Structures are given as C-alpha cells and as structure tokens.
C-alpha cells in the first residue's frame, strides 16, 4: 500500500508540474504575416442559451476576411431567427443551409455535411466551430497562425468549462473536464475538437469529409481518425481554449454528457480511450486508498491524503494563472467560484471519471439533442427515436 500511495502522489505531483509548465508564455499577442480567406462552418440545432453570445463573439473577430456558413435541421429551427438578424447586418458574410432530418447518422453530422458543400474554391482555410463557445477576438488569428508557419496540417484545441450556475453537479463536471485541459500537447495525443478546428482547404478536400462523415455520430473524432490515417499532423496550441459556459440540472446531466463522450472515445479512438481509462482508474484508486486508509488511521494514508489535497490546491492555483493570463481579471472572476472549490472536488471528479469510463465500455446508446442513437461502430449509427420538435 505504501509503494502504491507514493507512486500515486508522484503522479499527482507530475500533473501539478504540467499545469504550471502550461502557464509559461500564455497570453502573448499574436501577429500574422498574412490573412488568408477563412470560411467558418457552424452546425446549429435549436436556440441554445449561449448562441446569442457566440454570434456576438464570432462577428467581433479581429480578422479582416472571413465568412460563416450556418447549417440547421429545418427552416423553422429556433436558431434561424438570430442568424437572419445577423445576416441582415452582414449579408455578404453569412450563408444559411437547411440540411433536413438526419437518417442513421448524427444530426450535427448531417448539418455539417450540408454546410461543407458550400465551401468555395476562394475559401483558403476551413474552420469548424461549435455554436456555444465564446471565442476571443484573436480566435481566428490563433487558429490560422500555426498553419501559416507550416507547423501542422490541422489546428484544434480544448474547451475551458466556465461554471455558469451554483450547482454542485456543474462544479464537479468542470473539475472532471479540467483534468484533460492541460495534458501535454503531443501530436499522438491531440484530437480535432469540433468546437475549434482549422485546416487549409487542400487538407479539407483530401479528407473528403462529406463521405468520411457519412453514417457517423461524432464529427470531430471521426475527423481525427481520417487525419491520422492520411498522415496529417494535428496541433493544439495552448492558447486555443475557448470558454464554454455550462449549467446542469443535476448529476444526471453530468452522467449523460460524460458517458456519451467517453463512449464515443471508445468507439472512435480506442487506444486513447484505454489510456484515459487506465489514467482515470489509477487516479481514483489513489484517492480511495488514501481516504479508506485515513479512516483506518494509517499514518501513510493520512500523509498521502494531506499531500493529495495540497497538490490539488497547487494545481488549482496553476489553473487560476491560466485563467488570468488568457482572459484577465474578468476571466479570473468568472472562474473564482470554481477554482476555490476545485481542490476539494478533485476526489469526486476522479471517481466519476473512472466510473464513467468503465460504464462506457458497455454503453451502446446515447441521447443527444433530443435524438436517441445506437452506435455500433464509427460509421454504424442507427436513430432509435426522435423527440418531437418543441
């Protein structure tokens, strides 16, 4: 037990070091040698509470030449009205595509496939974005910069969850997600996240996403598979952390989101999934052993538990530095409530991450945006049921 707890503490210390290394150089201004024409592709379903803020941030980009293609399920989708309001202001910058109902693939995938058919030869860089992020004004610049420097073929990032309520379940979900935000940005670990991904149009055409995505539920992980098979490099710059403001109605929401994404990891990226499973299981086992040993008044376990919480505090302090350097005082204020609770939520977050991983091993169905899917493989998806439109 002593050897196990010492090893666990060492890995916890390593994660703290990685977080603090992550902070080095964050927030430096970005300048581009050129500004290629960018097309941003956004799949939308419904009028999400964050959609209006997304539109405001999207059209406040400090980038001279970009247009946006929105794709919706139907012409009466609630998202159409705010899109049309912006199109009235920026008629040359916005296109709207009606994709129709999905058939044995994800509705988001159906929307994206309809949208990318509108990409033009004059579009030099293709960006995929989710409709619930809050990108900073330099978001497009930071996506484009590594492509201009020829450092990579695809640029992506991770979401930084900002708790937008005071529910314990939301704080725990943010703590669970934060575990993956500051992992080393190594090429073999990087994935293309649908919330923010950019590539040259030539790369986009080589991936043939219209056909690649056919029958898929998950656009970004399937894109990652296609990119890996084609030998394309995926980079995830540290600054590419768009804020995602989240709320939950309880731990049922946390379980639904966590299980869905871990199930998709297992289906699309099994090697990555099993690495994550091992890491989460080891982290959870350490907390459980330290807690049980402390209850039994074992000195080594007590020391390990105290050390674990001390390291968690240092880790959260590093995350506070990240928030400050990327978003300033406003970002620190947005994250303060979470950062103060994060060290003490770490054991629960570790336990739930591990539990959801093990449950995801056997999960085949998921409900996403009102549609229940059965997933048998990367391109083997069946729509089981669809809730009627509100």
N, C-alpha and C positions, 0 to 999 in steps of 0.2 A: 504493500500500500504506500509506503514512504517513497519508494522509487517512482511509482506512478504519479503521486501528487507533485513530486519535484519536477518530473517531466512536464506535467500539465502546467505548473507555474512557469516553467521556462518558455513554453509555447505562448502562454498569456503575455509574458514579458516581450516576446518577439512581436506579437501583434501591436503592442504599445509602441515599440520602436518603429514599426512600419507606418503607423498613423503619424508619428512625429516626422518621419522622413517625408511623408506625403505632403506635409505643410511647407516644405522648403521651396521657396520661389513662387508660391501661389500668388495670384493677383497681379502679376506683371502685365503691363499693357501690351496689346498686340497690334502690329502693323503689317500690312500686306504689300507685296511687290506688285500685285495685280488683283483685279476683282472680276474673275470670270462670271459669266451669267449663270445664275442659280435658279433652279426650279424646286420649290418645296412641295412635297406631296403629303397631304393630311387626310386620313380616313376618319370620318366622324359618324357617330350614331347617338342621336339624342342631344339635348341641350344640357350638358354637364355643368354643374355649378362653376367650374373653373374655365369653361370655354370662353366666356367673355374676356377674362383676364388674359388667356392665351392669345386671343386675337389682338388685344391691345399691345402685348409684348412682341408678338410676331411682326406687326406693322410699325414697330418702333425700332427696327433693326438699323444699326449704323453700317449699312451696306447699300451701295448705290444701285445694283442691278439684280433684282430677284422678283420672281412671280410665284404665285401659290395656286396649286390645284387642290380643291376640296372634293371629296367623294362622299356621298351619302347613300343610304339604303333606298330611300324613296323621296319623291318630290315634296311630300308633306312631313318630312322629318323636322322636328323642332329646331335642329341646327341650321336649317335653311334660312330662316328669318335673319339671324345675326350675320350670316355670311352675305346675304343680299344687301344688308345695310352697309357693310364694308365695301361691297362691290360697287355700290352707288358712289362711294367716295373715290375708289381706286379701280375704275373699270378696266384699265389695261393690265392690272397686276393680278387679278383674281379670275379663276375659272371654277365652274361647279359642274360636277359629273354625277348623274344618278345611276347607281350601279345595279339596282334591283336586289331581290332576295337571294341570299346565298343558297347553294344546293350542294350539300355534302362537302362543305368547307367553311372556314370561319367567315363570319360576315365582314370582319375587318379585312380579311384577305380578298374577298370579293370586291369590296370598295377599293382597295389598293390596286387590284388588277385592272379595274376600270379606269382608275386615275392615271396609272403609268402609261396607258395607251395614248395619253395626251401629251407626253413628253415630246418636245420638238428637237430637230437637229441643231437648232440655235441654242438650246439649253446645254451648257457646258458641264455643270455639276448638278447632280440629283441629290436632294436631301429628303429623307423620310423623317416625319415628326409626329409625335402624339399630340392630341388636341387638349391635353390637360396639364402641360408643363408651363412654367413661367421663364422663358429664356431671357437672359440679359441682352442688352443692346449689342454686345460683341459676340453673340452666339454664333451667327453665321460666319463671322471672321475666324473664330477659333475652329470651326469645322473645316473651313477652306484652307487654313494656313498649312497644316501638315501635307495636304495634297499638293499645294504649290511647291513645297520644299521637297517633294517626291520621297517623303519618309515612309509612306504607306500607300496602300491602294484604297482602303476604306477607313473612315474615321467615325468613331462612335463614343459612347460614354455610359454613365450610370445615372440613375435618378437619385437625388437627395430628398428624402422624405421630410416634409415640414408638418408637424402636428398642428392641425387647424381646429382642434376642439380640446376638451379636457378629459376625454375618456381614457381610462387606464388601458383599454384594448388598443387605442391608437398609439399611445406611448410605447407599448410593448412591440407593436408592429414596426414602428420607426427604429426601435432598438434592434429588432431582428434584421431589418434591411441594412442598417448601418454596418453590420458585420462584413458585408460584401463590398461596401463602397470604396474602402481604402486598401483592398488587396493589391499586390504588386501588379502593375500594368505590363504583363508579359504577353508577347504575341500568342503563345499557345493557350493562354487563359482568357484572352479577350474575345468577347462576343459582340455581334452587331445588335445594339438595342434599338428597337423601333422608335423610341422616343426621340432620338437624335442620331441619325446616321447619314454620312455624306460619302459620295464617290464620284469620280469622273464619269461622264456619260458613257465612255467606252467600256468602263468596268461594268456599269449598269447593263449595257447591252450584252456584254459577254455572259452575264449571269442569267439572262433570259428569264427574268422574274415572272413574267406573265405565265409562262409554262411551269417554271420551277415551283411557284406557289400554288399551282392548281391542286385542289384537294387537301390543302394544308389548313391547320388551325392557327399556327403560330408563324407570323411573318418573319420576325427577327431571327429566331433560332433556325428557321429553315434557310434564311439568307446566309446565316453563319455556316451551315453545312455546305451550301453551294460555294461559298467563298473559299472554305478550306479545301474542298475538292478541286477547285480551279487554281489553287496555289496563291490566292490573293492574301495579302497581309492586312490585318485589322489592328488599328491603333486606337487607344482610348486615352487621350490626353487627360491629365489630372484635373484641369480646369473644366472639362466637359462634364459638369454636374448640374444639369438643370433642376431647379426646385420643383417638387411635386407636392402640393398641399393636399393633405389627406385627412379624412374623417372616417370613423367607423361607428356602427351601431351596437358594437359588442364583439366578443371574441369569435362569434360565428362568421363575421366579415373577415377577420384575420385568417381564420381557418380556410375559408373559401378562396381567398387570394393566394395564401401561402401554398396550399395543396395544388391549386391549378398550376402555378408557375413551376413548382418542383416536379409535378407530373410531366409537364412539357419538357423540362430539362432532361428527365429520364428518357422520354421518347426521342427527342431530337439530339441531345448531346449526352449520351450515356456515360462516356468516360468522365466528363466534367461532373456529371451528377454523382457518380460514385466517389469521386474525390471530395465533393462537398458533403456527401453522406458520412464519409469517414471523419472529416474535419469537425462537422457538427456533433457527431456522436462522441468523439473524444472530448470536445469542449464541455458537452453536457455531463458526461461521465465524471469529469473532474469536479464540477460543481456539486454533483450529487454525492460523490465520495467525501468531499470536504464538509458538506452540510451534515451528512449522516455521522461522520467521524466526530464532528463538533458536538452533536447531540450526545454521543457516547463519551464525551470529554477526553478524546485522544489529543495529546499536545500537538502532534504533527498536523493533524487535520485542522485544529484551531488555527495554527500558524498559517496553513495553506489558505484557509478561508479568509483570514485577515489580509493575507498577501494578495489574494484574488480580487478582493474589493478595492484594495489600494491601487492595484494595477488598473482596475476598471475606472477609477477616478482619474488616473493619469491619461487613460485612453479617451475619456470624455473631454478632458481638458484639451487634448490634441484636436478633437472634433470641433471644439469651440474656436480654436485658432483657424481651422479650415473655414468655418462659417464667417468669421470676421474678415479673413483675407479675401474671400470670394464675394461677400455681399455687404461688408462693412458693418457699421453699428446696427443698421436695420436687420441684417441677417443674424447678427448675434441676438438681437431682441426676439426675432421670430423663433429662434431655436432655444432660448434660455430655459423655458419650462421643461423641454425635453432633456436638455443637457444636464440639468440639475437632478433629474430622476434617472437618467440613463445608467449610471453605475449600479444602482440598486435594482434595476430591472434586468441586468445582464444575465443572472442565473435563469430567470423565467424565459428570456429571449433564447438563450442557448438550449434550454429544454424543449421549447416549442419548435425551434428549427430542426432539432434532431427527430422529434416525434413526427413532425410533418414529413420529413424525408422518408422515414420508414413506412408511413402510411401511403405515401406517394408511390412506393414500389408496387402497390397492388391496385392503384386507382386507374380507372379507365374513362370515367365520365366526369364532366365538369359543366357548370352553368356559368355563362359569360354574357353579360349584357342582355339577359332575358332569353338566351338560347341555350339549350342543353345539348352537349356534344358527346359522342362516344369516339375515343381516339384509339385506333389500333396500330398506327404507325405514322411516320412523318407526313405521308400523303394519303392516309386512310382514315378519313373522318366522316362520321355519319351524324346528321342532325336528328336528334331524338325527339325534341319538342321545341316549340317556339311560343313564348308568351305573346298574347295579342297586344298590338300597339296601344299605348295609352292615348 
